């Protein structure tokens, strides 16, 4: 059952002035909302102000009731003091009622300043309720579109058309789907594009059962679908599908706020005998085989170990220049993952090389320098447990250099030469190693601390490959 509820609120507020004329203000607003099985209750807030010292907050809750009726509960609060005061509550009022399907009703109430003064507000709420038949999809879709507004959906570009499992109406900016079991829901933006690329309602995802919804961390967004799957979007991952047992395990660990973070790939199928598939996440891999999750085999280097390898490379490239002394190499930043439509890019690690450049004169202090080098670690092609993969590191942005302002004659020439030497390390991608196809590489990931982890299939070949990869990483030369 879906209810289309048209509502209109009017507040007439009076700010009583003891010495002088009273001040008056009116607020009117309205709209249409839709109640269904997924959202059987919604609350609408209206705020009115008068005279800079009176504020009225009206919360109206609409809730589905039996027989197509809608319960309406209004709570009005009056504050006096300043327009932003949220603690000095001076008056309250409420009313409740029920609006049957196909009828309209006006609710009225006055809320007064019961603490002091003659401030008050007269409130009228007009409610029109229509229960829509679950077996008639097109009015349900049109009601949903009306509640979202043309500014959100844009103009319709199709009629109400039958799709697998239900009906759809396409708009410029969104698609609206309906079935009696799922209700009416919108899907838009990059999630809409991903949903379409997977086959939309003809895919295993089936129909959406939520609108696009903010994630609890308030950064990403998602749509859940009736086919036991979801599409999650994050500005630093892109839209990714996660389904079935993998989604269930991810949910058990806390969804995007848990250890895995957001998905960075769609679900990837490896084989059907036995059934094996996995999804890549920002901080790990969930591998599913048969009826359960199996931990993949791994090889890894910590952020400190990777830093040591790069520090050695930077020092070796400057060892023959007696005027350059490197004092420290540190990690100053690890970015988030990088946006992509199919497979998110790895984090970028930024290193800072600091030291001194000899002035050549006892009376001129040796100036300090800092060079910043952003590095991205990549796998080509992207691992899928089937293909041979080459691992490399490459420059991921501008290499910057800073030298103390008091540097003397010739110092900047040395600094520029130092910049060129360090930049030359990345004239082409640095080969870190290769993984043959039988090894079953699932993912090559940069961790939050700048470390590296390789994930392999959890079988004999994968565990053997992980052991060889660990040896390769331990002896990495840059």
N, C-alpha and C positions, 0 to 999 in steps of 0.2 A: 504494500500500500504506500502510495506517495501522496502527500498533501501539498498543494500549492497555496501558500499563505501570502496574501497581499496585506500590507500593514501601513498605517500612516499615523505619525505621532505629532501632536501639537502641544507646546508648552507656552503658557502666558504667565510670565514671571513679574512680580512686583517687588521692588526693593524699597521698603518703607523708610522715609527720611523723617526724623523727628522734627527737624527745623528746616522746612522747605518742602517742595513738591516731591511726590513719589516718582521713582524711575520705573519704566516698564520695558520689557523686551519679550519678543516672541520667537520661538524656534519651531520650524516645521520640517519634517523629513519623513521619507517613506521608502518602500521598496517591496520586493517579492522574494520570499525564501521558500526552499523546498525541504520538506521532512520526508525521510524514508527509513528503511531498516538500518542503513549504515549510519545515519544521523537523525535519530528520532527526536532529538531535542536541540534547539539552538537558542542562544541568548543574544538579544540586540540591545546596544547601549546608545542612549541619546544624552548629550550634555548640553545644558543651557546656562548662560551667564547673564547677569543683569547688574548694572551699576558698578562693576568692578569688585563687588563685595558679596554677591550672592551667586552661588552655583548650585544647580540642581542636576542630579544624576538619576536617570531612569533606566532601569534594566528590565526588559520584558523577555520572559522565557516562554517559548512556544514548544509544546510537547505533544507528540502523537497520543491519541486516546482511542478507545474502542469505537467501532462503528464509523470510522473516518473522521471523528471529531478531533479538535485540537484544544488542549488545555492552555490557558493563558494566565501567567502569573507575573504581576508587575510589582516592582519595588522601587519607590521613589525616596531619595535622600536629599535633604537641603543642608547646605553648608553656608555659614556666614562668617566673614572675617576678611579673607583675601580670596582672590579668584583662583588661587592655586592651593588653598588650604584643604588638606585631605583628612584632617584629624578633628576639626572642630564641628562635629555633627550636631545640628540644631533642630532637625525635624525629620520625621520619616512617615511614610504612608504606604499602603499596599492594597491591592485588590486581586482577586482571582476569579476565573470564570471559564466556561467552556463554550466553544463555537462549533456548532454542528456543521457537517459537510453541506455545502451549497447555501450557507447562510452568512450573514454579516452581523457584527455586533460592535457597539461603541462602549468602551470602558472609560469612566471618568473618575478623577480623584483630585483632591486638593491637599498639598503638603505645605505645612506651616512651620514657621520658626517658633517652636514651643519653648525655647530657652529665654528669648527676649525679643522685643521688636515685633513689627507687623509684617515681616517678609513672608511671602507665600507664592505658590505656583499652582495654577489650574492646568490639569493635564487631561488630554483626550487621546485615546488610542482606538482607532478604527481597524478592525480585523475582518478580512474576508477569507473564508476557508473553502477550498474545493478539494475533495478527495478524488484522486484520479484512479481509474481502474487499472490494475496491474496488467491486465490483458490487452490494454490499448497503448502501445509503446510510443506512438508519435506525440500525443499530448504530454506524456511524461518527459520526453526529450525537450519539447518546446518550453515546458515549465522550468526545466533545469536551465535552459538557455536564458530565459527571462530573468531568473534569479542571479545568474552570473553577469548579465548585462552585455549589451552590444560592444561596449568598450573593451571587454575582455575577449569575447568570442570573435568579433568581427562579423562580417556578413556571411550568411549561409552560402555554401558553394555546392550543396547537394540537397536533395530531398531526404525524407526519412526512409532509409533503405535497410533491407534485411541483410544481416551478416550471420556468420556462424554463431549460434547461441543467443542471438538477440537482434537488436536494431542499432543503427548508427545514423547520425546526421553530422556532416562535415561542415566546418566553418573556416574562415580565413585563418584564424589563430588557434583553433582547438577542434578536436573531434569529441562528440558526445555519444556515449554508448548507453544502452538500456536493455535490461532483461528483468523479468519479474523477480528472479532470485538475487540479482546483483544490485538492482536499482539503477538510477541514472548518474553517470560520472563522466567528468571531463578528463582529457589528457592533452597536454600541449607542450610546446617548446621542444627541447632536445630529447626529453623522455618520449614525446609523441613521435619524433623522428626515429628513435631507436625501436619503439614498439612497432612502427611500420616496417622497419628493416628486418625485423624478426618474423614478419608475417601477420602482425596485428591479431585480430580475433581468430584467424586461421592457424595461428601458432599454438604451441603448448601453453603459452601464457593465458590464452582465452580472453575473457572480458575484464576490464578494470573493475575493481570493487571499492576503490577509493578515488577521490579527486587527487590531483597533485598536492602533496602534503609536506610541510616542513618537517625535517628530521628533528628529534629531540635536542640535538646539539645546535640547532638553528642555523646550520651552515648549508646542509644539503637538502634534497627534496626526493620524494619517491611516489610511485603509484604501486599499490598491491593489485594483483590480478587473481582471477578465480582459478587459474590453472596452477595454483601453488607456487607462484613465482612473483617477482617484483622487479621493477627497474629503479635503480638508485642513481641519482645525479649529484655530483659535487663539482664546484668550479675548478678543482685541481685534479679531477679524475675523468670527467665526462660521464655520459649515461651508460650504465652497465646493468645487465640482467643477472639476477641471482635466483636460483630455484631449488625446490625439493629439499633433499637431505642436506645439501650444502647450506641452503638458507636456514634450515632448522638449527644446524650447528652454529652458524653465525649468530642467530638469535640467542642461543644459549650462552654465548660469550659476551652478549651486551650490544649486539648490532654494531653500528658505526662507532659507538663510544667504547667498545670493547678492545681487546688486544689486536684484532685484525685490521681495524679501521674500515675504510670504504672499499668496495670491490673495484678492482682496476682492470677486470676483463669480464666478458660474458662467460657463461659456463662452457667449458671446452671438453668435448667428448674425445676419449682416447681409443676405446675399444668397446665392443659389444659382447665379447667372449674372453674374459669375464667383463661385465659392465664396469667401466672405469671412466670417471670424468672429474674435473676439478675447476675451481675458480681462483683467480689471482686476486689478492687484496693488497692494500698499501703495506701491511706489515707481515704478510705471511701467505700461505697457500692452504686451502682446504681441499683435500683429496677424498673422493668417495668411491668405494668399490663394493659392488654387490648391494648390501643393505646397511653399510656402515662407513664411518669416517676412518681413514687410515692415515697415520702421520707420514708425510713424505720423508725420504732420506735427504740429508742436507750436508753441505760443506760451507764453511764461513770464515771470514776474517773480521775481527772487531774493528771499530773505527780507529782505535789506537794503532792497530797493525797496518791498516791501509795508510794512515798518516805517516807511519815510519817508512813505508815504501816510497811515498812521494817525497818525504824529506830527504831520503837518500838520493833520489833522482835529482832534486834541486841542488843539493850540495855537490854532487858529482859533476854537474854541468858548469859549476862556477869554481871548481877546485883549482884550475890553472890561472885564475885571475887573482893576483896577490892583493889587489886593491879592494876586493869584495870579501866581506866577512858576513856569513849568515849566522845570526844568533838564534833564531827560532823559526819553526814552521808549525803553524797551528791551524785548526779548523775554526773558521769564524762563522760558518753558517751551513745548514743543511736545509734545502728548500723542501716544499711539499712535492708530491708527485705532479706530473705534468699532464694537462688535459689532452684527451684523444677520444675519438668516437668508438674505437674498438679495443685499444689496449693502452692504458695510461703509460706515460713515459716515466723513467726513473727519476728519483730525487737528484738534484744537483748539489755537489759538495764544493764549497768555496774555501780555498786555502789561503793563508796569509804568510808570506815569507818576509821576515824582518831581519835587519842587520845594519852594517855600517859600510860606508865607502871611504877608503883611505884618501885623505886630502893631498898627501905627499909633502905636506909642510907641517913642521912642528908647531907653528903659530896659528894654524887653522884647525879647529876641531873637526874630527871625522864626522860627517853628517850621517844621520840615520835615514834609512829607506824602508818602505813597505811596498810589497808587490802582492796584489790579490789575483788569484787564479781560480775561476769557476770551472769545475770538471764534471762531466756527465759520463756515467758508465752505461754502456748499451750492449744489447745482444742482437745479432743480426743473422738470420731473421728472428722474429720473436719466437721464443720457445713454445712448442706445442707437444712435446714428448715424442715427436716423430722425426724431426729434422736435425741435421747437423747445425750447430750454432757457433758463431765466432763472437768472442767477448772482447770488448775494447773500452778504452777511455778516451775522451776527446774534450777539447776546449768547448765550453758551453756559453761563452760570452766574452766580453772585452776583458783583457788582462790589464789591470790598472797599476800605476806606479806613482808613489809619492816620495819626494825627497825633501829634507829640511830646507826651509827658505834661505837659510844662511849659507847654503853650499857655495863653495868657491868656484873659480874658473876651472872648467874641464870636468867638474863633478857630474853635471847633467849629461855630458857625453858618455861617461862611464855608466850612469844610471840607464841611459837609453840602450847601451850595449847589453847591460844586465837584463833589461826587459826583453830584448831580442833573443838572448840565450834561453831564457825561460820559456818564451813563446815558441821557440824552435822545437821544444819538446813535443809540441802539439801541431807541428806542420802537417802531420797526418795522424789519424787515430792510432793510439798506442795499443798494440795487440797484447791482450792479457792471457789469451789461450783459446783453445777451441774444444768443443764437446761433440763427439761423434753421435750420429743419429741413434744407434742402439742404446746409448746411455739413458735416454728418456728424460732429457732436461725439461722441467716444467716451468721454471722461472729463474731469472737472474735479477736480484733485487738489492737496491741500496737501502740500508736500514736508517733509522732515525739518528743514529750516532755517526753516520758516515761509513759504517761497515758494509761488507758485502756478504750476501747469502745466495747460494745456489740450491734449488730444490729439484729433487729427482723422484722418479717413480719409486714407490715403496716395494720393489721386488728385488730379486737377486741381482739383476743387471744394474738397477738403479743404485742399490747400496754399494756395489763394487765401483760404479762410476763416481759416487760421492766420495769414496775413499781416495780415488785417484785425483779428483778435483781438489780435495783438501791438501794433498801433497803439492799440487800445482799452485794453489793459493799461498801455501806456506813458503814457497820459493819464488814468489812473484818478483819479477824484475821490471822496473819502469825506466 
